[in-house]
């Protein structure tokens, strides 16, 4: 083997013809390594595999074309793909004539050479590496600099992938979604930007989607993103199986054969569950069991225990005079005794001061008869429980308790079982109408307006002598109640045909005054021509007394009291009150001094209270809840009932507070009246219902009656 120095390249060849380049600068180190290997090989000549392959030197030490292509530097060495560690070992062991420095330099260069990145599957030692995972490849950059960059293959994320593609776009976490109900966005994404609320269709869009879109029923709403998400076939199949109470696992077989893991043939468990040796007591008879057995044996020998003793039939006695078909009456039923009354504060060892007796109370208790005493002991006070003495009446109380349990009979009361064959038996039996006579059954008198005008309102005089009616043609008539004669009539709106909405007699019998709501005013009239002179004089004085009385009580500017003209006064028109809006109702207080009017369209001035003696008008409400339909006064208390469309509110006029709200449960209230005692209220409605409220009970109706006729005005006079 020839080795040249002075940096002369020595080509090394193998049997396959490929050449390797080795620098002579490291030939000394290789020679030393080979010399050491020769000394080791002399000791064991059997390990020599054969002669070292020949070394072919190129002319003048110039490398071949193949060597120049594979070489990366002057100190580099390249091997073919077929060279492995075994061949290298045989190469070094068999070369007794080669330079040791050359072989060592070859080994070091091969171990420190840079791998070829163009072929990532070839590792440093030239072997094919196992491709356990995807590796990067190097390619020139697409930018101007042209620097090589590593390119990784794209990862296709699956169900078990750690990729973030499955994360929700809305990153609000566990925050409730209703926090964003009043905001234009529904949350924030991973960059902190707002996710705007998507458009959402109405019920019509949902209906059209369910009719036109065949896949609408297979989608669910994502509450986090506020959009519909299509379910997969696997999820739909899972839902169907859960709805049928089946196992959701498609591969589950409920009828698969049982596998006998521990008892099957060839699978028997031959090893014990525990290798602990059995204790000695398992092999020795028990001493205590022997004693129990001997005790039974002695009893058998002595005749106290007779095994297999034959049963002796007892004689049966029969009652000659009893009926065998009647069942025997059961024994007395157990009923628990009544419990004692629990002790109160007065029986405490340290009761409050108000439970202790003073000298006078103690004297009264001692002088009273024991049966008249509220308590059968004197309350005492102690600082602690240790100082409490024994109760002297304990035995006596226990004795009385035993007497009560022994002497006082107890019985179980049972409700009788109803034997109902016909449901009509549950209805109360009403008396025959013949037994209720006399009652009105024939129309005796009719009060008819001319030209067939429809009557809107009716009111009866407190004396029962006169009947006042108001019609749609604006005419008010006063009829004699018994004979139906028309005593007087007024047309308060002149030639205009304004309907008369309400008429109401003053409840004070000394004042024969009729209040009427017509047009935009409240008019007070009186049939002076048919009254006695004294009654006519008192009526005129009561109506005109307010014009000469000055009062400091403020009155609203929209209401104006004025005298009627001389021509109208001769016909019985006394006073005209101009009010805002069109009054639809007038009602008097029981004393006859206050009058209330209702104008539904006048907002906060829809309810006005007028005082006849002072000619003043007040508005009790700054604002009203709902549209006022009817009002009425409480007959005994300063209370005002205000009925809106669906509710009746009770106000205290003195305290200026809301006391109660009645809920009749009707659609539209038409009429309202209060009992003369003030404890019952009757409400009529346009939906043909009559509701009865008891003021002492709940705010709900006590009774509701369904009327067959149309709604009318109801009264409890």
C-alpha positions in Angstrom: 0.0 0.0 0.0 1.6 3.3 -1.1 1.1 6.5 0.8 2.5 9.8 -0.3 2.9 12.9 1.9 3.2 16.6 1.3 -0.6 17.0 0.7 -0.7 14.6 -2.1 -4.0 12.9 -2.8 -4.0 9.1 -2.6 -7.0 7.6 -4.5 -8.3 4.5 -2.8 -10.3 2.0 -4.8 -12.4 -1.1 -4.0 -13.3 -4.1 -6.0 -16.4 -2.4 -7.4 -14.3 0.3 -9.0 -15.5 3.4 -7.1 -12.7 5.6 -5.8 -12.3 7.5 -2.7 -10.0 10.4 -2.0 -7.8 10.7 1.2 -5.5 13.5 2.0 -2.0 12.6 2.9 -1.9 15.2 5.7 -3.5 12.7 8.1 -1.6 9.6 6.9 0.5 9.5 10.0 -2.5 9.2 12.2 -3.9 6.4 10.1 -0.6 4.5 10.2 -0.6 4.6 13.9 -4.1 3.3 14.1 -3.3 0.4 11.7 -0.2 -0.4 13.6 -2.1 -0.7 16.8 -4.7 -2.9 15.0 -1.9 -5.2 13.7 -0.6 -5.7 17.1 -4.0 -6.8 18.2 -4.5 -9.0 15.2 -1.3 -11.0 15.9 -2.7 -12.3 19.0 -5.7 -13.8 17.2 -5.0 -14.7 13.6 -8.3 -16.4 13.1 -10.1 -13.0 13.0 -8.3 -12.1 9.7 -11.0 -12.1 7.0 -8.5 -11.9 4.0 -6.2 -9.6 2.2 -6.8 -5.9 2.1 -8.2 -4.7 -1.2 -5.8 -3.1 -3.7 -5.2 0.6 -3.7 -5.3 2.2 -7.2 -3.5 5.6 -7.3 -4.4 8.0 -10.0 -1.7 9.8 -12.0 0.0 12.7 -10.2 -2.6 12.3 -7.4 -5.4 14.0 -9.4 -8.9 12.9 -8.5 -11.2 11.3 -11.0 -14.3 12.9 -12.4 -16.4 10.8 -10.0 -14.4 11.9 -7.0 -14.7 15.5 -7.9 -18.4 15.3 -8.1 -18.9 13.8 -4.7 -16.2 15.7 -2.9 -17.2 18.8 -1.0 -13.7 19.9 0.3 -10.1 18.9 0.3 -10.5 17.1 3.6 -13.8 15.4 2.7 -14.3 11.8 1.8 -17.3 10.2 0.0 -18.3 6.6 0.0 -20.7 4.8 -2.2 -24.2 3.7 -0.9 -23.1 0.1 -0.6 -20.4 0.7 2.0 -21.5 -0.3 5.5 -19.9 -0.7 8.9 -19.2 -4.4 8.4 -17.2 -3.9 5.2 -15.3 -1.0 6.9 -14.4 -3.3 9.7 -13.1 -6.0 7.4 -11.3 -3.4 5.4 -9.4 -2.2 8.5 -8.8 -5.6 9.9 -7.4 -7.2 6.8 -5.1 -4.3 5.8 -1.9 -5.2 7.6 0.1 -3.5 4.9 -2.0 -0.2 4.7 -1.1 3.0 6.4 -3.0 3.4 9.7 -3.2 7.1 9.4 -5.1 6.8 6.1 -7.7 4.4 7.5 -8.3 6.5 10.6 -8.7 9.7 8.6 -11.2 8.0 6.4 -13.3 6.9 9.4 -13.2 10.4 11.0 -14.1 12.1 7.7 -17.0 9.8 7.1 -18.4 10.4 10.6 -18.1 14.2 10.4 -19.3 14.8 6.9 -22.5 16.9 6.3 -25.4 14.8 5.0 -27.0 15.5 1.7 -30.2 17.4 2.3 -31.5 16.8 -1.2 -32.0 13.1 -0.2 -33.4 13.3 3.4 -34.0 9.5 3.5 -30.2 8.9 3.5 -28.8 9.3 7.0 -25.2 10.4 7.9 -23.7 7.0 7.6 -25.3 6.5 4.2 -28.0 4.1 5.3 -31.7 4.3 4.5 -33.5 5.7 7.6 -36.9 4.6 8.6 -39.4 7.4 7.8 -41.3 7.6 11.1 -42.7 11.1 10.4 -42.9 13.7 7.8 -39.6 15.7 7.3 -38.9 19.0 5.7 -37.3 19.4 2.3 -35.1 22.3 1.2 -35.9 24.3 -1.9 -34.9 27.7 -3.2 -37.0 30.6 -1.9 -39.4 32.3 -4.2 -38.1 35.7 -3.2 -35.3 37.7 -4.8 -32.7 36.7 -2.3 -32.9 33.1 -3.4 -32.0 31.7 0.0 -32.9 28.1 0.5 -35.7 27.5 3.0 -37.3 24.4 4.5 -40.7 23.4 3.3 -42.9 21.1 5.4 -45.8 19.1 4.0 -49.2 20.3 4.8 -50.9 18.5 7.7 -54.4 17.3 7.1 -56.0 17.5 10.6 -58.3 14.7 11.5 -60.6 14.1 14.5 -57.7 13.3 16.8 -55.4 16.1 15.5 -54.1 18.8 17.7 -54.8 21.4 15.1 -56.7 24.5 16.1 -59.0 24.3 13.1 -61.7 22.7 15.3 -61.7 25.5 17.9 -64.8 27.7 17.9 -64.5 31.1 16.2 -66.3 32.7 19.2 -63.8 32.8 22.1 -66.1 34.0 24.9 -65.7 30.7 26.8 -68.4 29.9 29.4 -69.8 33.4 29.5 -73.6 33.2 29.1 -74.7 34.2 25.7 -77.6 36.4 26.9 -75.0 38.9 28.1 -74.8 40.0 24.5 -78.5 40.2 23.8 -78.5 44.0 23.7 -75.3 44.3 21.7 -74.7 44.2 18.0 -72.0 41.5 18.4 -72.1 38.1 19.9 -68.5 37.7 21.1 -64.8 38.0 20.1 -62.5 35.9 17.9 -59.0 34.7 18.7 -57.6 38.1 17.6 -59.9 40.1 19.9 -62.1 41.4 17.1 -65.9 41.5 17.5 -68.0 38.9 15.8 -71.0 40.7 14.6 -74.5 39.2 15.1 -75.6 37.3 11.9 -79.0 37.9 10.3 -81.8 35.8 11.7 -85.0 35.0 10.0 -88.5 35.2 11.5 -91.0 32.5 12.0 -92.1 32.7 8.3 -88.5 32.0 7.2 -88.4 29.0 9.5 -91.6 27.7 8.0 -90.5 28.2 4.4 -87.2 26.5 5.2 -89.0 23.5 6.7 -91.2 23.2 3.6 -88.7 23.9 0.8 -85.3 22.8 2.3 -85.3 19.0 2.7 -82.2 19.3 5.0 -83.8 21.8 7.4 -84.8 19.2 9.9 -81.2 17.9 10.1 -79.7 21.1 11.3 -79.4 22.6 14.8 -78.7 26.1 16.0 -75.3 26.8 17.4 -76.0 29.1 20.3 -72.4 30.3 20.4 -72.3 31.5 16.8 -76.1 32.0 16.2 -76.2 30.0 13.0 -77.5 26.6 11.9 -75.1 23.8 11.8 -75.7 20.7 9.6 -75.6 17.4 11.4 -73.5 14.6 9.8 -74.9 11.2 8.9 -73.1 9.7 11.9 -74.7 12.2 14.3 -78.2 11.7 12.8 -77.8 7.9 13.2 -76.6 8.4 16.8 -79.7 10.5 17.5 -82.0 7.9 15.9 -80.5 5.2 18.1 -80.8 7.2 21.2 -84.4 8.0 20.4 -85.1 4.3 20.1 -83.3 3.5 23.3 -80.6 1.5 21.4 -76.9 1.3 21.9 -75.3 4.2 20.0 -72.2 2.1 19.1 -72.7 0.7 15.6 -70.2 -2.2 16.3 -71.9 -3.3 19.5 -73.6 -6.7 19.2 -76.0 -7.4 22.1 -76.3 -11.0 21.0 -72.7 -12.0 20.6 -71.7 -15.3 22.1 -70.3 -15.2 25.6 -66.6 -15.7 26.0 -65.8 -17.8 29.0 -62.5 -16.2 29.9 -61.8 -18.1 33.1 -64.1 -21.2 32.8 -64.0 -22.0 29.1 -62.3 -25.0 27.7 -58.6 -24.6 27.9 -59.0 -21.3 29.8 -59.5 -22.6 33.3 -57.7 -20.7 36.0 -55.1 -23.1 37.4 -53.5 -20.6 39.7 -55.1 -19.7 43.1 -56.3 -16.2 43.8 -54.0 -16.1 46.8 -50.9 -18.1 47.5 -51.2 -17.8 51.2 -51.1 -21.1 53.0 -54.2 -22.2 54.9 -54.2 -21.5 58.6 -54.1 -24.3 61.2 -57.7 -23.6 62.4 -59.0 -24.8 59.1 -57.9 -28.4 60.0 -58.8 -28.4 63.7 -62.5 -28.9 64.9 -64.0 -25.8 66.5 -64.2 -26.0 70.3 -67.3 -23.7 70.5 -69.2 -25.5 67.8 -68.6 -28.8 69.7 -70.1 -27.2 72.8 -73.2 -26.1 70.9 -73.7 -29.5 69.3 -73.3 -31.3 72.7 -75.9 -29.0 74.3 -78.4 -29.9 71.6 -77.5 -33.6 72.0 -78.1 -33.5 75.8 -81.5 -31.8 75.2 -82.5 -34.6 72.8 -81.4 -37.3 75.3 -83.3 -35.7 78.1 -86.4 -35.4 76.0 -86.6 -31.6 76.0 -86.2 -31.5 72.3 -88.2 -34.0 70.3 -87.1 -34.2 66.6 -89.8 -34.7 64.0 -92.5 -34.2 66.7 -96.0 -35.0 65.2 -98.5 -32.2 65.2 -101.5 -32.5 67.5 -104.8 -31.4 66.0 -106.6 -29.0 68.4 -110.4 -29.4 68.8 -112.5 -26.9 66.9 -115.5 -25.3 68.6 -118.3 -23.8 66.6 -120.9 -21.2 67.7 -124.3 -22.7 67.3 -126.3 -19.5 67.2 -124.0 -17.4 64.9 -124.2 -16.8 61.2 -121.2 -18.3 59.4 -121.7 -16.2 56.3 -121.0 -13.0 58.2 -117.4 -12.0 58.4 -115.8 -11.5 61.8 -115.6 -7.9 62.9 -112.1 -6.6 62.9 -110.4 -5.5 66.1 -110.2 -1.9 67.3 -108.2 0.3 65.1 -105.2 2.0 66.6 -105.5 5.7 66.8 -102.6 7.9 68.1 -103.2 9.9 71.2 -103.5 13.7 70.9 -100.2 15.4 71.5 -99.5 17.7 74.4 -99.2 21.4 73.8 -95.6 22.5 73.3 -94.1 24.7 76.1 -94.0 28.4 75.6 -91.7 31.2 76.8 -93.6 31.4 80.1 -92.4 27.9 81.0 -88.7 28.8 80.5 -86.4 28.9 83.5 -85.3 32.4 82.5 -88.4 33.9 80.9 -88.6 37.5 79.7 -89.7 40.1 82.2 -93.2 40.6 80.7 -94.1 36.9 81.5 -93.3 37.3 85.3 -96.1 38.1 87.7 -96.0 41.2 89.9 -97.5 41.2 93.4 -101.0 42.1 92.3 -101.1 39.5 89.5 -99.7 36.9 91.8 -102.5 37.6 94.4 -105.2 37.4 91.7 -103.7 34.1 90.5 -103.8 32.6 94.0 -107.3 33.8 94.7 -108.7 32.5 91.4 -110.3 29.1 91.0 -107.9 26.5 89.6 -110.2 25.9 86.6 -110.3 29.6 85.8 -106.5 30.1 85.8 -104.8 30.6 82.4 -101.7 28.7 83.6 -101.5 26.3 86.4 -98.1 27.4 87.7 -96.3 30.5 88.8 -93.6 31.6 86.4 -90.1 31.8 88.0 -86.8 33.1 86.9 -83.4 31.5 87.6 -79.9 32.7 86.6 -78.8 29.3 85.4 -80.2 25.8 84.8 -78.4 24.3 87.8 -80.6 26.3 90.2 -83.9 25.0 88.9 -85.6 22.8 91.5 -87.9 19.8 90.9 -91.3 20.4 89.6 -93.8 19.8 92.4 -96.8 19.2 90.2 -95.1 16.7 87.8 -96.8 13.6 89.2 -100.2 15.3 89.3 -99.9 16.4 85.6 -98.8 12.9 84.5 -101.8 11.4 86.4 -104.2 13.8 84.7 -102.7 13.0 81.4 -103.2 9.3 81.9 -106.8 9.9 83.0 -107.4 11.9 79.7 -106.0 9.0 77.7 -108.0 6.4 79.6 -111.4 8.1 80.0 -111.6 10.4 77.0 -112.9 8.3 74.1 -111.3 8.8 70.7 -113.0 8.0 67.4 -112.1 8.2 63.8 -114.6 10.2 61.7 -115.0 9.2 58.2 -116.8 11.0 55.4 -119.8 9.1 54.2 -119.4 7.6 50.7 -121.7 9.2 48.2 -123.8 6.8 46.2 -124.5 8.9 43.1 -126.3 7.3 40.3 -127.3 10.4 38.4 -125.1 13.6 38.2 -128.2 15.7 38.5 -128.3 14.7 42.2 -125.3 17.0 42.9 -127.3 20.1 41.8 -129.2 21.9 44.5 -133.0 21.5 44.3 -134.5 24.9 43.3 -138.0 25.8 44.5 -140.8 25.9 42.0 -141.6 29.3 40.5 -145.2 28.9 41.6 -144.0 29.0 45.2 -142.2 32.3 44.7 -145.2 34.3 43.6 -146.1 37.1 43.5 -143.2 38.4 41.3 -143.3 40.6 38.2 -144.4 38.5 35.2 -146.4 40.9 33.0 -145.3 44.3 31.5 -147.6 46.8 33.1 -146.2 50.3 32.2 -144.1 51.5 29.3 -142.3 54.8 29.1 -141.9 55.6 25.4 -140.2 58.6 23.8 -141.6 60.2 20.7 -140.4 59.1 17.3 -139.1 55.9 18.7 -135.9 57.5 20.1 -133.6 55.0 21.9 -133.3 55.5 25.7 -129.7 55.6 26.9 -130.1 56.2 30.6 -132.7 55.7 33.4 -132.8 57.0 37.0 -135.4 56.7 39.8 -136.2 59.4 42.3 -135.2 58.5 46.0 -138.9 58.9 46.9 -139.9 56.4 44.2 -142.4 58.9 42.6 -140.5 60.0 39.5 -138.6 58.3 36.8 -136.1 60.2 34.6 -135.0 59.0 31.2 -132.5 60.4 28.6 -132.6 59.5 24.9 -130.4 59.9 21.8 -132.4 62.8 20.5 -131.1 65.0 23.4 -134.4 65.0 25.3 -134.8 64.4 29.1 -138.2 63.3 30.3 -139.7 62.9 33.8 -142.4 60.3 34.2 -144.8 59.6 37.0 -143.7 56.1 38.1 -147.1 54.6 38.9 -149.1 55.7 35.9 -146.4 56.4 33.2 -147.5 60.0 32.6 -144.8 62.4 31.2 -144.7 65.3 33.7 -141.9 67.4 32.2 -139.3 67.3 29.4 -136.3 69.3 28.4 -134.2 69.7 25.3 -130.9 71.0 26.7 -128.9 71.3 23.4 -131.4 73.4 21.5 -132.0 72.2 18.0 -128.9 69.9 18.0 -129.6 66.2 18.5 -126.8 65.5 21.0 -127.6 62.3 23.0 -128.0 62.4 26.7 -125.4 60.0 28.1 -126.4 59.9 31.8 -129.0 61.2 34.3 -128.9 60.8 38.0 -131.2 61.9 40.8 -129.7 63.6 43.9 -130.0 61.0 46.8 -131.0 63.8 49.3 -134.8 63.7 49.4 -135.0 67.4 50.4 -133.4 68.4 47.1 -135.3 67.3 44.0 -132.4 67.8 41.6 -131.6 65.8 38.5 -128.0 65.9 37.1 -127.6 65.2 33.4 -124.6 64.7 31.1 -125.3 66.1 27.7 -122.9 67.7 25.2 -119.8 69.1 26.8 -121.5 70.1 30.1 -123.3 68.8 33.2 -126.7 70.3 33.7 -128.8 70.3 36.9 -132.6 70.5 36.4 -135.6 70.1 38.6 -139.4 69.7 38.0 -140.3 72.8 39.9 -143.8 73.0 38.5 -144.9 69.6 39.9 -143.2 70.1 43.3 -144.7 71.7 46.4 -143.8 75.4 47.0 -141.6 74.6 50.1 -139.7 71.8 48.3 -139.3 74.0 45.2 -137.9 76.8 47.3 -135.4 74.5 49.2 -134.3 73.0 45.9 -133.6 76.5 44.3 -131.7 77.7 47.4 -129.5 74.6 47.6 -128.6 74.9 43.9 -127.8 78.7 44.0 -126.2 78.9 47.4 -122.7 78.4 46.0 -122.8 81.6 43.9 -122.9 83.7 47.1 -120.2 81.7 48.9 -116.5 82.5 48.5 -114.1 79.7 49.1 -110.3 79.5 49.2 -110.3 75.9 47.9 -108.6 75.9 44.4 -110.7 74.8 41.5 -109.6 73.8 38.0 -109.8 76.5 35.3 -111.4 74.2 32.7 -114.6 73.8 34.8 -117.0 76.7 34.9 -120.2 77.0 37.0 -122.9 79.3 35.5 -126.6 80.1 36.0 -129.1 79.2 33.4 -130.9 81.9 31.5 -134.2 83.3 32.8 -136.1 81.4 30.1 -134.4 78.1 31.0 -134.9 78.8 34.7 -138.6 79.1 34.2 -138.6 75.5 32.8 -136.5 74.2 35.7 -132.9 74.4 34.5 -130.9 75.5 37.5 -127.1 75.2 36.8 -124.8 74.4 33.9 -121.2 73.2 34.5 -118.8 73.3 31.6 -116.2 70.5 31.7 -113.4 69.4 29.4 -114.4 66.7 27.0 -117.7 65.0 26.7 -119.1 63.6 30.0 -120.4 60.1 29.8 -121.4 59.5 33.4 -122.5 61.4 36.5 -122.9 59.9 40.0 -123.8 61.5 43.3 -122.4 60.9 46.8 -124.9 59.5 49.3 -125.1 62.8 51.2 -126.1 64.7 48.0 -123.4 67.4 48.1 -120.7 65.9 45.9 -121.1 64.9 42.2 -118.6 63.1 40.1 -118.4 63.2 36.3 -116.4 61.0 33.8 -115.0 62.2 30.5 -113.0 59.3 29.1 -111.0 61.3 26.5 -109.9 64.0 28.9 -106.7 62.2 30.1 -105.8 63.4 33.7 -109.0 65.4 33.9 -111.3 62.5 33.0 -112.6 62.3 36.6 -113.9 65.5 38.1 -115.6 65.9 41.5 -118.1 68.8 41.9 -119.3 70.3 45.2 -122.8 71.7 45.0 -122.8 73.8 48.1 -119.6 75.7 47.1 -119.7 75.4 43.3 -116.2 74.0 43.2 -114.7 71.4 40.9 -111.5 69.4 41.6 -109.5 66.8 39.8 -108.4 64.1 42.2 -105.8 62.5 39.9 -102.7 64.0 38.3 -102.7 61.1 35.9 -104.9 58.0 35.4 -103.9 54.5 34.7 -105.9 53.5 31.6 -109.1 54.8 30.2 -111.7 55.5 32.9 -115.1 53.9 32.2 -117.1 54.4 35.4 -116.7 55.8 38.9 -118.8 55.6 42.1 -118.6 56.7 45.7 -118.4 54.4 48.7 -121.7 54.8 50.6 -120.2 55.0 54.1 -116.4 55.7 53.7 -114.5 58.4 51.8 -113.5 56.0 49.1 -113.8 56.3 45.4 -114.1 53.3 43.0 -112.6 53.9 39.6 -113.2 51.4 36.8 -111.0 51.2 33.8 -111.4 48.7 30.9 -110.2 45.7 32.9 -109.6 46.7 36.5 -111.4 48.5 39.4 -109.2 50.6 41.7 -110.3 51.7 45.1 -108.8 55.1 46.3 -108.8 56.7 49.7 -109.8 60.3 49.1 -108.5 61.5 52.6 -105.2 59.7 52.5 -104.9 60.1 48.7 -103.6 56.5 48.4 -104.5 53.4 46.4 -106.1 50.9 48.7 -107.0 47.9 46.5 -107.2 46.8 42.9 -110.0 44.5 41.9 -109.4 42.1 39.1 -112.8 41.0 37.6 -111.2 39.1 34.7 -113.5 40.6 32.0 -112.6 42.2 28.7 -114.3 45.6 28.9 -116.1 46.9 32.0 -119.5 48.5 31.2 -121.1 49.3 34.6 -120.2 49.4 38.2 -122.3 49.6 41.5 -121.6 49.2 45.2 -123.9 47.7 47.9 -125.4 50.2 50.3 -123.3 48.7 53.1 -120.1 49.0 50.9 -118.9 45.4 51.4 -120.0 44.0 47.9 -119.3 45.3 44.4 -121.1 44.3 41.2 -119.3 44.8 37.8 -120.9 44.4 34.4 -119.1 43.9 31.1 -119.7 44.0 27.4 -118.8 40.3 27.1 -122.1 39.4 28.9 -120.6 38.7 32.3 -121.8 39.8 35.8 -119.0 39.7 38.4 -119.6 39.8 42.1 -116.7 40.9 44.4 -116.7 40.6 48.2 -114.5 43.4 49.6 -113.7 41.4 52.7 -112.2 38.5 50.7 -109.8 38.5 47.8 -109.4 40.9 44.9 -110.6 38.0 42.7 -114.3 37.6 41.9 -116.5 35.8 44.5 -118.9 34.7 41.8 -119.2 35.2 38.0 -122.5 34.9 36.2 -122.9 34.5 32.4 -125.8 36.5 30.9 -127.6 35.5 27.8 -128.7 39.0 26.9 -126.4 41.8 25.9 -124.6 43.8 28.5 -126.7 46.2 30.5 -126.3 48.5 33.4 -126.6 46.7 36.7 -127.6 48.2 40.1 -127.6 47.0 43.7 -130.3 49.4 45.1 
